[in-house]
Amino acid sequence: MDLGFIFLAIALIGLVVFAVAQPFLERRSQRPRAVAGDESLAAERDRILASVRDLDFDHATGKITDEDYQPQRAALMARGAEVLKQLDTAGVVDETDAIEQAIAARRKVGAVAAAQPGVAAASHACPGCGVAVQANDRFCPGCGAALTRVCAHCAAPLAETDRFCGRCGTPVAVEAQS
């Protein structure tokens, strides 16, 4: 045998071994790494919720007896309460908390607009600052932002060329051109 042939065979075998081992190496590098701190607490909370849901389902289908179900559920609930306390002390904001805060802010804007004296019932709140504006206002009296036209009856947005509201059919007041 020739020495060049031996080196070529070894190189070819090395390439084959590398090609076969590559999927195994990629899986190891793509494994999720352990997350630290608040993210791991949120992941723990989600695991506990899934476990409780699975346990409840298994009990409802008869796979788990009452004697086994009660202590397992109590242990999961205790661990879940502990994790929730840790999340509260860490100040982690959940996605649902962010949504609730946005809803509360939106309701506050509506309450501010309704509480301003001398404003007609057909008014709405400026999306920028929350100040109540009349249906025919083009600019916010609070922040000066340009406003879209809205129907005086139902506060639906109107295009500049609309003569009737698309939602309720109310004629749009023609404004004097200056």
Secondary structure, DSSP 4 states (H G I P E B T S, - for coil): --HHHHHHHHHHHHHHHHHHHHHHHHHHHTSPPPP-THHHHHHHHHHHHHHHHHHHHHHHTTSS-HHHHHHHHHHHHHHHHHHHHHHHHHTPPPHHHHHHHHHHHHHHHHHHHHHSTT--TT-EE-TTT--EE-TT-SB-TTT--B--EE-TTT--EE-TT-SB-TTT-PBPPPPPP-
